[in-house]
Amino acid sequence: MKKFYLLSFFMLLLLTGATRVFAGWPIGKYRHVFTPSFTYYSSKNYWDKQGNKVNTPSGTGFNAVTVGLYGGIGISRRADVLVSVNYAMQSSKFGGVTQATPSGLGDASIALSYNLAAFKYKRFLSVQGTVIAPLYTVSSVGNTLGYGVLGAEGKMMYSGVLSGNAYLNLEGGYRRYFDKKGPNQIVYTATIGTALDDRKKNQLTFDVGGVNSFSSNGNLISVNPNLVYDGYYVKGSLSYGHKFTNKLSVFGSAFYTVIGRNAPQGYGGAVFAVFKF
């Protein structure tokens, strides 16, 4: 039972991107987790500064394929070190005209997670601090791989077993990018999942999360609308996972942006594997 829930929590935030794979369940002393991921994202329409839906002209859209790598090491029963990096390949068109969209390494992150309390080893309250560093240089305003500055994030996480085979993960945090225009962001995620069979080989997970971003820069970058400076969005996702062995599971997910302001309406999917050793 414990191994099943441990595995479940490591895939929760992969649904929102390879740079945020961290959840509140401790890895365990001297244990390791490695997760490669492949994500496809597409957006065409967006919400303007007033929150009105805007349909763009034919031949307009942004697409990205991202390969991510995530690793976690349990350095004690309560503390874990978490590292992630990703490589993005992007394409963008406006009115049928191809825009300049670089491909390359995105942001890397390193985090320390600490379990503050364990309630009968079924529910956990944890805190996590993360440093975000760009692995690219911003040579022009047209940069689209990320915000291009150092950032930091702190968040609280509550994870635990519900009745039967169900489990829950709640997260809330604050992220700051160290630039005069920011952005500063409030991030949150709520996830609920359950096993679909008695052997716990198959599981289904539903996830809702979002970002509220605050900045003096109110412009939505047309080349990569994912770089939301002053606005918000809420995204939902559904995933299915199968455990092949105690050390290998594979997951597939689909996600969709349901509402936003000064943000894109995007959708896509991800495939990722979880290796434990």
N, C-alpha and C positions, 0 to 999 in steps of 0.2 A: 504493500500500500504506500509506504513512504517513498519508495523509489519511483512509483508512478507519478505522484504529485510533484516530486522534485523535477522530473523530466518535463512535466507539463508547464511548470512555471518558466523554464528557460526559453520556451518558444513564444511566450505571450507577446512580448514587445517586438519580436522580429517582424510581426505583421505591419508595423509602422515604419520599418526601415532598419537597415543593418547597424545604424549608429546608436540605436536604442534597444538593446536586447536584455536589459537588466531587470530582474524582478526581485521580490522580497524574500524568496526562499533560499536559505543558505546552501552553498554547494557542498560543504563538508570538508573537514581537514584533510589535506593532501589529495583531494579529488580534483579532477579536471573536466572541463567541458569545452568542446570545440564545435563551432557551428558555421559552416559555409552557407551562403544564401544567394539566390538569384531573384531579382525583383524587376517587374515591368510596370512602368507608370505612364499614364497618358492624360492629358487635359486639353480641352478646347475652349470651353466657356468659363466664365468667372463671375464673381460677385463684385460690384463696384464699391466705392467708399461709403455709400449709403446702404449697402447690403442688397441692392437690386441685382437680379440675375441679368447678365449680359451675354447674348449669343453672338459669337464672333463670325466674321465672314468666312465663306467657303475657302478651304485651303489653308486654314489657320489651325495651329496646334503645337503642343509640346510633348515630346516623348523621351523617356529615359529608361535605359537598362542599367541596373546596378548590380555588381557582384560584391558581396560583403563577406568579411571574415570576422568572427567573434571568438574570443577565448576567455575562459574564466578559471581561476585557481583558488581553491580554498586554503588560505594560509593558517586558519584556525577553525574551531567549531563555530565561531561567530563572524569571522572576518573573511572577505573575499576580495581578490583583485580581478578587475574586469577590463579587457582591452578590445577595441574594435577599430576596423578600418574598412574603407570601401573604395571601389573604382566605378566611375559613372561614365556611360556613353550616351550622349544627348543629341537630340535633333529638334529643330524649331522652325516653323514656317509661319509667315503672316501674309495672308492674301495670296498664297501660293509661292511667295518669295522666301527662299531659304535664308535663315538668319545664322550669324556666326555663333556656334555653340561648341565650346571646348569640351574635350573628354579627358579624363585623367583621375588621379587620386583625389578624393574629397577630404572630409574632416576625419581625423583620428581622435579617439577618446580613450582615456584611462580613468578608471573609477575605483574607489574603495567603498565597499558595502559592509555595514556592521549591523548585526542583529542585536537589537536592544532588549527584546523580550521574546520568550517562547512560551506559549500557553499550551501545556501538555504535549508539546512537540507536534501540535496539529495546526496552530496558528502562530504567525510570526510578525513582529513589528520591527522594521529595520529602517536605517537611515543610510543615505548614499551621497557621496560627493564625487563629482566628475569634472575633469579638465578636458576641454575641447580645443584641438589645435588643427589649423588648416595645413594640409600637405601640398599646397599650391600657392602661387603668388598672384596677387591681384594687380595686373598691369594696366587695366582699363576698367571703365564703368561697366563694360559688357561682360565681366566675369559672371559665370553662372554655376560654378561648382559648389558654392556656399557663400556664407557671409564674409569669409576671408579674414577674420580676426579671431584672436583667442577668446575663449568663452569658458564659463564655469556654471555648474548646475548643482543644486542641492535639492534632495527630495526625501519624502517619507513614503514607506511602502508597508502595506498590510496584506499578508497572504495567508490563506488557510483553507482547511477542509470544511466543506459544508456537509449537509446530510447525504448519505449514500455515497455515490461516486463523484459528486460534484465538488468543485473547488472555486476559489475566488481570489482575485488580486486587485487591490486598489492602490493607486499611486498619485501623488500630487507634489509638484515642485516648482522651483523658480530658476530660470536660466538667464544669464546675463552675458552679452557679448561686449568686450571691452573696446568700444568705439563711441565717439561722441553722439552718434545717431543710434547707438545700440545695435540691434533691438534688445529690449528686456522682455522676457516671456514667462507666462504661467503655463505649465504643462500638466496634463492630467490624463489618466487612463483607468478604465474599469473593465475587468475581464471576468467572465464566468465560463466554466467549461465542465464537461462531464465525460466519463467513459461510456462507451456504447455497448460493451460486452463484459461479461463476468471476468474474463481473463485480462481485461484492460489493455487489449492490443490496439483498440481503435478509440479515438476520442474526438469530440466536437467542441469548438471554442468560439464564443462570441465576444467581440471586443469593441468598446466605444472609447475614443480618446480625442483630445484636441489641444490646440495651442491658442492662447490669447497673447498677441504680440503688440508691444508699445514702442513707438519710435517717433522722432521728429521727421523721419522720411516717410511720407504717406504714399509714395509711388509704388505701384506693383510692377516689378520687372517683367517686361513682356517676353524676353528671351527665356527666362526660367521663372514662371509665376510662383513656384514653390517657395521662393525667397520672400516670405511675407514679413514686412517690417512693421506696419501699423494696421492691424486687422486681426481676424480670428478665423478658425475653421474647426469643424467637428467631423471626424471620420469614423465610419463603422467598418468592421471586418468580420468575416466568417472563415474558420479554418477547420481542416480535417487532418488528423495525424494517425499514422500507423507505426507501431513498435515492432520492428523485425527481430531484434534481440534486446537484451538488457543494456547493450551499449550503443545501439543504433536505432534511431527513429527518423522518419521522413514526414514532412508536413507540406500541405498546399493550402494557400489562402487566397481570398479575393477581398478587395476593399473598395470603398466608395466614399467620396466626400459629400456629406448630406446637407451641410449648410455652412455659410461663411460670410465674411465681409472683407472686401479688399483682398480676396484670396481666390485661388483657382478651384474649379469643380473638377476633381480628378478621380480616376479609377485605375485599377490594375490588379496584379496578382503577384504572388511570391511562392517559390519552392525552396525549401531549406531542409538540411539534415542536422541532427543533433547526435554528436559522438560523446560518450562518457567513458572515462578511464581513470 
